[in-house]
Amino acid sequence: MDTVRFTIQRKAAFSGAFLLYRMSINGQDVGTVRNGKEITADVPRVAVYR
């Protein structure tokens, strides 16, 4: 099965630094992003990405 790789970066900021951002793509939870960090997620490819 083909997958698409997403890299999601969150800029470091004092305001809201302790909040986690929960990320979901196509209804699939891919993780949380902390202040100043990034996550990489591989999700199944769907026709709209082609």
C-alpha distance matrix in Angstrom:
0.0 3.8 6.5 10.2 13.0 16.2 19.5 22.2 25.8 28.8 32.2 34.9 37.6 40.6 40.3 37.7 37.0 36.7 34.3 30.6 28.1 25.4 22.2 19.7 16.9 16.1 18.1 16.2 18.7 17.8 21.3 24.7 26.3 29.7 32.5 32.0 28.6 24.9 21.5 18.1 15.1 11.4 10.0 7.1 7.8 10.2 12.5 15.3 13.9 13.7
3.8 0.0 3.8 7.0 10.1 13.4 16.7 19.6 23.1 26.4 29.6 32.4 35.2 38.3 38.1 35.8 35.1 35.2 32.8 29.2 26.5 24.2 20.7 18.4 15.4 15.0 17.6 15.8 18.2 16.8 20.3 23.5 24.5 28.0 30.4 29.7 26.4 22.7 19.6 16.0 13.3 9.6 8.6 6.1 5.5 8.6 10.7 13.0 10.9 10.7
6.5 3.8 0.0 3.8 6.6 9.8 13.1 15.9 19.4 22.6 25.9 28.7 31.5 34.6 34.4 32.1 31.3 31.5 29.1 25.5 22.9 20.6 17.2 15.2 12.3 12.6 15.2 13.2 15.2 13.4 16.8 19.8 20.8 24.3 26.7 25.9 22.7 19.0 15.9 12.3 9.6 6.0 5.3 4.3 4.7 8.5 11.3 12.5 10.0 11.0
10.2 7.0 3.8 0.0 3.8 6.5 10.1 12.8 16.3 19.6 22.7 25.8 28.5 31.7 31.5 29.4 28.8 29.3 26.9 23.5 20.7 18.9 15.3 13.7 10.7 11.7 14.6 13.0 14.6 12.5 15.6 18.2 18.6 22.1 24.1 23.2 20.2 16.4 13.7 10.3 8.1 5.5 5.5 6.2 5.5 8.8 11.3 11.3 8.2 9.9
13.0 10.1 6.6 3.8 0.0 3.8 6.7 9.9 13.2 16.6 19.6 22.5 25.4 28.7 28.8 26.8 25.9 26.5 24.4 21.1 18.5 17.1 13.8 13.1 10.9 13.0 15.5 13.4 14.0 11.1 13.6 15.8 15.7 19.0 21.0 19.8 16.7 12.9 10.4 6.8 5.6 4.4 6.6 8.9 9.2 12.3 14.8 14.4 11.1 13.1
16.2 13.4 9.8 6.5 3.8 0.0 3.8 6.3 9.8 13.1 16.2 19.2 22.0 25.3 25.2 23.3 22.5 23.4 21.2 18.1 15.3 14.3 11.0 11.0 9.2 12.1 14.4 12.7 12.7 9.8 11.8 13.3 12.8 16.1 17.8 16.8 14.0 10.3 8.2 5.6 5.2 6.4 7.9 11.0 11.2 13.6 16.0 14.7 11.7 14.4
19.5 16.7 13.1 10.1 6.7 3.8 0.0 3.8 6.5 10.1 13.0 15.9 18.9 22.2 22.6 20.9 19.8 20.9 19.2 16.3 14.0 13.8 11.1 12.4 11.6 15.0 16.8 15.0 14.0 10.8 11.5 12.1 10.7 13.5 14.8 13.3 10.6 6.9 5.8 4.4 6.5 8.9 11.2 14.5 15.0 17.4 19.7 18.2 15.2 17.8
22.2 19.6 15.9 12.8 9.9 6.3 3.8 0.0 3.8 6.8 10.0 13.0 15.7 18.9 19.0 17.3 16.5 17.7 15.8 13.2 10.6 11.1 8.8 10.9 11.1 14.7 16.0 14.7 13.2 10.3 10.3 9.9 7.9 10.7 11.8 10.8 8.6 5.4 5.4 6.4 8.2 11.4 13.0 16.5 17.1 19.0 21.3 19.3 16.8 19.8
25.8 23.1 19.4 16.3 13.2 9.8 6.5 3.8 0.0 3.8 6.5 9.5 12.4 15.8 16.3 15.1 14.0 15.8 14.5 12.5 10.7 12.4 11.1 13.9 14.6 18.2 19.3 18.0 16.0 13.2 12.3 10.8 7.6 9.2 9.1 7.5 6.1 4.2 6.7 8.8 11.5 14.8 16.7 20.2 20.8 22.7 24.9 22.7 20.2 23.1
28.8 26.4 22.6 19.6 16.6 13.1 10.1 6.8 3.8 0.0 3.8 6.5 8.9 12.2 12.6 11.4 10.4 12.5 11.4 10.2 8.8 11.5 11.3 14.6 16.0 19.7 20.2 19.2 16.8 14.6 12.8 10.3 6.7 7.2 6.1 5.3 5.7 6.0 8.9 11.8 14.2 17.8 19.4 22.9 23.7 25.3 27.5 25.2 22.9 26.1
32.2 29.6 25.9 22.7 19.6 16.2 13.0 10.0 6.5 3.8 0.0 3.8 6.3 10.0 11.0 11.0 9.9 12.9 12.6 12.4 11.7 14.8 14.9 18.3 19.6 23.2 23.8 23.0 20.6 18.3 16.4 13.7 10.0 9.2 6.6 4.8 7.2 8.7 12.2 15.0 17.7 21.2 22.9 26.5 27.0 28.6 30.6 28.0 25.7 28.7
34.9 32.4 28.7 25.8 22.5 19.2 15.9 13.0 9.5 6.5 3.8 0.0 3.8 7.0 9.0 9.4 7.4 10.7 11.5 12.1 12.5 15.9 16.9 20.5 22.3 26.0 26.1 25.1 22.3 20.1 17.7 14.5 10.9 8.7 5.1 3.8 7.6 10.4 13.9 17.2 20.0 23.7 25.6 29.2 30.1 31.8 33.9 31.5 29.2 32.3
37.6 35.2 31.5 28.5 25.4 22.0 18.9 15.7 12.4 8.9 6.3 3.8 0.0 3.8 5.5 7.0 6.0 9.8 10.7 12.4 13.0 16.8 18.2 21.8 23.9 27.4 27.3 26.7 23.8 22.2 19.6 16.1 12.8 10.5 6.8 7.3 10.9 13.7 16.9 20.3 22.8 26.4 28.0 31.6 32.4 33.8 35.9 33.2 31.3 34.5
40.6 38.3 34.6 31.7 28.7 25.3 22.2 18.9 15.8 12.2 10.0 7.0 3.8 0.0 3.8 6.2 5.2 8.7 10.5 13.1 14.6 18.4 20.4 24.0 26.5 29.9 29.4 28.9 25.8 24.4 21.5 17.8 14.9 12.0 8.6 10.0 13.5 16.6 19.7 23.2 25.6 29.4 30.8 34.5 35.5 36.9 39.1 36.4 34.7 37.9
40.3 38.1 34.4 31.5 28.8 25.2 22.6 19.0 16.3 12.6 11.0 9.0 5.5 3.8 0.0 3.8 5.5 8.4 9.2 12.2 13.3 17.0 19.2 22.7 25.2 28.4 27.8 27.6 24.7 23.8 21.0 17.4 14.9 12.6 9.7 11.8 15.0 17.6 20.3 23.7 25.7 29.3 30.4 33.9 34.9 35.8 38.0 35.2 33.8 37.2
37.7 35.8 32.1 29.4 26.8 23.3 20.9 17.3 15.1 11.4 11.0 9.4 7.0 6.2 3.8 0.0 3.8 5.5 5.5 8.6 10.0 13.6 16.1 19.6 22.5 25.6 24.7 24.4 21.3 20.7 17.9 14.2 12.2 10.1 8.1 11.2 13.6 15.9 18.1 21.6 23.2 26.9 27.7 31.2 32.5 33.5 35.8 33.2 31.9 35.5
37.0 35.1 31.3 28.8 25.9 22.5 19.8 16.5 14.0 10.4 9.9 7.4 6.0 5.2 5.5 3.8 0.0 3.8 5.6 8.1 10.3 13.9 16.3 20.0 22.9 26.3 25.4 24.6 21.3 20.1 16.9 13.2 10.8 7.8 5.4 8.5 11.0 14.0 16.4 20.1 22.1 25.9 27.2 30.9 32.3 33.7 36.2 33.9 32.2 35.7
36.7 35.2 31.5 29.3 26.5 23.4 20.9 17.7 15.8 12.5 12.9 10.7 9.8 8.7 8.4 5.5 3.8 0.0 3.8 6.6 9.8 12.8 15.9 19.5 22.7 25.9 24.5 23.6 20.1 19.3 15.8 12.1 10.8 7.8 7.2 10.9 12.4 15.1 16.8 20.5 22.1 25.8 27.0 30.7 32.5 33.9 36.7 34.5 33.0 36.6
34.3 32.8 29.1 26.9 24.4 21.2 19.2 15.8 14.5 11.4 12.6 11.5 10.7 10.5 9.2 5.5 5.6 3.8 0.0 3.8 6.5 9.5 12.7 16.2 19.5 22.6 21.1 20.5 17.1 16.7 13.5 9.9 9.0 7.3 7.6 11.4 12.3 14.2 15.4 18.9 20.0 23.7 24.4 27.9 29.7 30.8 33.6 31.4 30.2 33.8
30.6 29.2 25.5 23.5 21.1 18.1 16.3 13.2 12.5 10.2 12.4 12.1 12.4 13.1 12.2 8.6 8.1 6.6 3.8 0.0 3.8 6.3 9.4 13.0 16.3 19.5 18.0 17.0 13.5 13.0 9.7 6.1 5.9 5.4 7.4 10.9 10.6 11.7 12.3 15.6 16.5 20.1 20.8 24.4 26.3 27.6 30.5 28.6 27.2 30.8
28.1 26.5 22.9 20.7 18.5 15.3 14.0 10.6 10.7 8.8 11.7 12.5 13.0 14.6 13.3 10.0 10.3 9.8 6.5 3.8 0.0 3.8 6.3 9.8 13.0 16.2 15.1 14.5 11.4 10.9 8.4 5.3 5.2 6.7 8.6 11.3 10.7 10.7 10.9 13.8 14.3 17.7 18.2 21.6 23.2 24.3 27.0 25.0 23.7 27.4
25.4 24.2 20.6 18.9 17.1 14.3 13.8 11.1 12.4 11.5 14.8 15.9 16.8 18.4 17.0 13.6 13.9 12.8 9.5 6.3 3.8 0.0 3.8 6.8 10.4 13.3 11.8 11.0 7.7 7.9 6.0 4.3 6.5 9.2 11.9 14.3 12.8 11.9 10.8 13.0 12.6 15.6 15.6 18.9 20.8 21.8 24.8 23.0 22.1 25.7
22.2 20.7 17.2 15.3 13.8 11.0 11.1 8.8 11.1 11.3 14.9 16.9 18.2 20.4 19.2 16.1 16.3 15.9 12.7 9.4 6.3 3.8 0.0 3.8 6.9 10.2 9.4 8.6 6.1 5.7 5.6 5.8 7.4 10.9 13.4 15.0 13.0 11.1 9.4 10.7 9.7 12.6 12.3 15.5 17.2 18.2 21.1 19.4 18.3 22.0
19.7 18.4 15.2 13.7 13.1 11.0 12.4 10.9 13.9 14.6 18.3 20.5 21.8 24.0 22.7 19.6 20.0 19.5 16.2 13.0 9.8 6.8 3.8 0.0 3.8 6.6 5.7 5.2 4.2 5.4 7.3 8.9 11.0 14.6 17.2 18.6 16.4 14.0 11.7 11.8 9.6 11.5 10.1 12.8 14.5 15.1 18.2 16.7 16.1 19.7
16.9 15.4 12.3 10.7 10.9 9.2 11.6 11.1 14.6 16.0 19.6 22.3 23.9 26.5 25.2 22.5 22.9 22.7 19.5 16.3 13.0 10.4 6.9 3.8 0.0 3.8 5.3 5.2 6.5 6.9 9.9 12.0 13.5 17.2 19.6 20.4 18.1 15.1 12.6 11.7 9.0 9.8 7.6 9.9 11.0 11.5 14.4 13.0 12.3 16.0
16.1 15.0 12.6 11.7 13.0 12.1 15.0 14.7 18.2 19.7 23.2 26.0 27.4 29.9 28.4 25.6 26.3 25.9 22.6 19.5 16.2 13.3 10.2 6.6 3.8 0.0 3.8 5.5 8.4 9.9 13.1 15.4 17.2 20.9 23.3 24.1 21.9 18.9 16.3 15.0 11.9 11.7 8.5 9.3 10.1 9.4 12.3 11.2 11.6 15.1
18.1 17.6 15.2 14.6 15.5 14.4 16.8 16.0 19.3 20.2 23.8 26.1 27.3 29.4 27.8 24.7 25.4 24.5 21.1 18.0 15.1 11.8 9.4 5.7 5.3 3.8 0.0 3.8 6.5 9.2 11.9 14.2 16.7 20.2 22.9 24.3 22.1 19.5 16.8 16.2 13.1 13.3 10.5 11.5 13.2 12.7 15.7 14.8 15.4 18.8
16.2 15.8 13.2 13.0 13.4 12.7 15.0 14.7 18.0 19.2 23.0 25.1 26.7 28.9 27.6 24.4 24.6 23.6 20.5 17.0 14.5 11.0 8.6 5.2 5.2 5.5 3.8 0.0 3.8 6.2 9.3 12.3 15.0 18.5 21.6 22.8 20.1 17.5 14.4 13.5 10.2 10.5 8.1 9.8 12.4 12.9 16.4 16.0 15.7 19.0
18.7 18.2 15.2 14.6 14.0 12.7 14.0 13.2 16.0 16.8 20.6 22.3 23.8 25.8 24.7 21.3 21.3 20.1 17.1 13.5 11.4 7.7 6.1 4.2 6.5 8.4 6.5 3.8 0.0 3.8 5.9 8.7 11.8 15.2 18.4 19.9 17.3 15.0 12.1 12.1 9.6 11.1 9.9 12.5 15.2 16.2 19.7 19.0 18.3 21.7
17.8 16.8 13.4 12.5 11.1 9.8 10.8 10.3 13.2 14.6 18.3 20.1 22.2 24.4 23.8 20.7 20.1 19.3 16.7 13.0 10.9 7.9 5.7 5.4 6.9 9.9 9.2 6.2 3.8 0.0 3.8 7.2 9.7 13.2 16.4 17.4 14.4 11.8 8.6 8.4 6.1 8.4 8.4 11.8 14.4 16.2 19.7 19.0 17.5 20.7
21.3 20.3 16.8 15.6 13.6 11.8 11.5 10.3 12.3 12.8 16.4 17.7 19.6 21.5 21.0 17.9 16.9 15.8 13.5 9.7 8.4 6.0 5.6 7.3 9.9 13.1 11.9 9.3 5.9 3.8 0.0 3.8 6.8 10.0 13.5 14.8 12.0 10.2 7.6 9.0 8.2 11.3 12.0 15.5 18.1 19.9 23.3 22.4 20.8 24.1
24.7 23.5 19.8 18.2 15.8 13.3 12.1 9.9 10.8 10.3 13.7 14.5 16.1 17.8 17.4 14.2 13.2 12.1 9.9 6.1 5.3 4.3 5.8 8.9 12.0 15.4 14.2 12.3 8.7 7.2 3.8 0.0 3.8 6.5 10.0 12.0 9.7 9.0 7.7 10.4 10.7 14.2 15.2 18.8 21.0 22.7 25.9 24.4 22.8 26.3
26.3 24.5 20.8 18.6 15.7 12.8 10.7 7.9 7.6 6.7 10.0 10.9 12.8 14.9 14.9 12.2 10.8 10.8 9.0 5.9 5.2 6.5 7.4 11.0 13.5 17.2 16.7 15.0 11.8 9.7 6.8 3.8 0.0 3.8 6.7 8.3 6.3 6.1 6.4 9.9 11.4 15.2 16.6 20.3 22.1 23.9 26.8 25.1 23.1 26.5
29.7 28.0 24.3 22.1 19.0 16.1 13.5 10.7 9.2 7.2 9.2 8.7 10.5 12.0 12.6 10.1 7.8 7.8 7.3 5.4 6.7 9.2 10.9 14.6 17.2 20.9 20.2 18.5 15.2 13.2 10.0 6.5 3.8 0.0 3.8 6.3 5.5 7.5 9.0 12.8 14.8 18.6 20.2 24.0 25.8 27.7 30.5 28.7 26.7 30.0
32.5 30.4 26.7 24.1 21.0 17.8 14.8 11.8 9.1 6.1 6.6 5.1 6.8 8.6 9.7 8.1 5.4 7.2 7.6 7.4 8.6 11.9 13.4 17.2 19.6 23.3 22.9 21.6 18.4 16.4 13.5 10.0 6.7 3.8 0.0 3.8 5.6 8.6 11.3 15.0 17.4 21.2 22.9 26.7 28.1 29.8 32.4 30.3 28.2 31.5
32.0 29.7 25.9 23.2 19.8 16.8 13.3 10.8 7.5 5.3 4.8 3.8 7.3 10.0 11.8 11.2 8.5 10.9 11.4 10.9 11.3 14.3 15.0 18.6 20.4 24.1 24.3 22.8 19.9 17.4 14.8 12.0 8.3 6.3 3.8 0.0 3.8 7.1 10.6 14.0 17.0 20.6 22.8 26.6 27.7 29.7 32.1 30.0 27.6 30.5
28.6 26.4 22.7 20.2 16.7 14.0 10.6 8.6 6.1 5.7 7.2 7.6 10.9 13.5 15.0 13.6 11.0 12.4 12.3 10.6 10.7 12.8 13.0 16.4 18.1 21.9 22.1 20.1 17.3 14.4 12.0 9.7 6.3 5.5 5.6 3.8 0.0 3.8 7.1 10.5 13.6 17.2 19.6 23.4 24.8 27.0 29.7 27.9 25.3 28.2
24.9 22.7 19.0 16.4 12.9 10.3 6.9 5.4 4.2 6.0 8.7 10.4 13.7 16.6 17.6 15.9 14.0 15.1 14.2 11.7 10.7 11.9 11.1 14.0 15.1 18.9 19.5 17.5 15.0 11.8 10.2 9.0 6.1 7.5 8.6 7.1 3.8 0.0 3.8 6.9 10.1 13.6 16.1 19.8 21.1 23.4 26.1 24.4 21.7 24.6
21.5 19.6 15.9 13.7 10.4 8.2 5.8 5.4 6.7 8.9 12.2 13.9 16.9 19.7 20.3 18.1 16.4 16.8 15.4 12.3 10.9 10.8 9.4 11.7 12.6 16.3 16.8 14.4 12.1 8.6 7.6 7.7 6.4 9.0 11.3 10.6 7.1 3.8 0.0 3.8 6.6 10.2 12.7 16.5 18.1 20.7 23.6 22.3 19.7 22.5
18.1 16.0 12.3 10.3 6.8 5.6 4.4 6.4 8.8 11.8 15.0 17.2 20.3 23.2 23.7 21.6 20.1 20.5 18.9 15.6 13.8 13.0 10.7 11.8 11.7 15.0 16.2 13.5 12.1 8.4 9.0 10.4 9.9 12.8 15.0 14.0 10.5 6.9 3.8 0.0 3.8 6.9 9.9 13.5 15.0 17.9 20.8 19.9 17.0 19.6
15.1 13.3 9.6 8.1 5.6 5.2 6.5 8.2 11.5 14.2 17.7 20.0 22.8 25.6 25.7 23.2 22.1 22.1 20.0 16.5 14.3 12.6 9.7 9.6 9.0 11.9 13.1 10.2 9.6 6.1 8.2 10.7 11.4 14.8 17.4 17.0 13.6 10.1 6.6 3.8 0.0 3.8 6.3 10.0 12.0 14.8 18.0 17.4 14.9 17.6
11.4 9.6 6.0 5.5 4.4 6.4 8.9 11.4 14.8 17.8 21.2 23.7 26.4 29.4 29.3 26.9 25.9 25.8 23.7 20.1 17.7 15.6 12.6 11.5 9.8 11.7 13.3 10.5 11.1 8.4 11.3 14.2 15.2 18.6 21.2 20.6 17.2 13.6 10.2 6.9 3.8 0.0 3.8 6.9 9.0 12.2 15.5 15.6 13.0 15.2
10.0 8.6 5.3 5.5 6.6 7.9 11.2 13.0 16.7 19.4 22.9 25.6 28.0 30.8 30.4 27.7 27.2 27.0 24.4 20.8 18.2 15.6 12.3 10.1 7.6 8.5 10.5 8.1 9.9 8.4 12.0 15.2 16.6 20.2 22.9 22.8 19.6 16.1 12.7 9.9 6.3 3.8 0.0 3.8 6.4 9.1 12.7 13.0 11.1 13.6
7.1 6.1 4.3 6.2 8.9 11.0 14.5 16.5 20.2 22.9 26.5 29.2 31.6 34.5 33.9 31.2 30.9 30.7 27.9 24.4 21.6 18.9 15.5 12.8 9.9 9.3 11.5 9.8 12.5 11.8 15.5 18.8 20.3 24.0 26.7 26.6 23.4 19.8 16.5 13.5 10.0 6.9 3.8 0.0 3.8 6.5 10.1 11.4 10.1 11.9
7.8 5.5 4.7 5.5 9.2 11.2 15.0 17.1 20.8 23.7 27.0 30.1 32.4 35.5 34.9 32.5 32.3 32.5 29.7 26.3 23.2 20.8 17.2 14.5 11.0 10.1 13.2 12.4 15.2 14.4 18.1 21.0 22.1 25.8 28.1 27.7 24.8 21.1 18.1 15.0 12.0 9.0 6.4 3.8 0.0 3.8 6.8 8.3 6.7 8.1
10.2 8.6 8.5 8.8 12.3 13.6 17.4 19.0 22.7 25.3 28.6 31.8 33.8 36.9 35.8 33.5 33.7 33.9 30.8 27.6 24.3 21.8 18.2 15.1 11.5 9.4 12.7 12.9 16.2 16.2 19.9 22.7 23.9 27.7 29.8 29.7 27.0 23.4 20.7 17.9 14.8 12.2 9.1 6.5 3.8 0.0 3.8 5.6 5.9 7.5
12.5 10.7 11.3 11.3 14.8 16.0 19.7 21.3 24.9 27.5 30.6 33.9 35.9 39.1 38.0 35.8 36.2 36.7 33.6 30.5 27.0 24.8 21.1 18.2 14.4 12.3 15.7 16.4 19.7 19.7 23.3 25.9 26.8 30.5 32.4 32.1 29.7 26.1 23.6 20.8 18.0 15.5 12.7 10.1 6.8 3.8 0.0 3.8 5.5 5.6
15.3 13.0 12.5 11.3 14.4 14.7 18.2 19.3 22.7 25.2 28.0 31.5 33.2 36.4 35.2 33.2 33.9 34.5 31.4 28.6 25.0 23.0 19.4 16.7 13.0 11.2 14.8 16.0 19.0 19.0 22.4 24.4 25.1 28.7 30.3 30.0 27.9 24.4 22.3 19.9 17.4 15.6 13.0 11.4 8.3 5.6 3.8 0.0 3.9 5.6
13.9 10.9 10.0 8.2 11.1 11.7 15.2 16.8 20.2 22.9 25.7 29.2 31.3 34.7 33.8 31.9 32.2 33.0 30.2 27.2 23.7 22.1 18.3 16.1 12.3 11.6 15.4 15.7 18.3 17.5 20.8 22.8 23.1 26.7 28.2 27.6 25.3 21.7 19.7 17.0 14.9 13.0 11.1 10.1 6.7 5.9 5.5 3.9 0.0 3.8
13.7 10.7 11.0 9.9 13.1 14.4 17.8 19.8 23.1 26.1 28.7 32.3 34.5 37.9 37.2 35.5 35.7 36.6 33.8 30.8 27.4 25.7 22.0 19.7 16.0 15.1 18.8 19.0 21.7 20.7 24.1 26.3 26.5 30.0 31.5 30.5 28.2 24.6 22.5 19.6 17.6 15.2 13.6 11.9 8.1 7.5 5.6 5.6 3.8 0.0
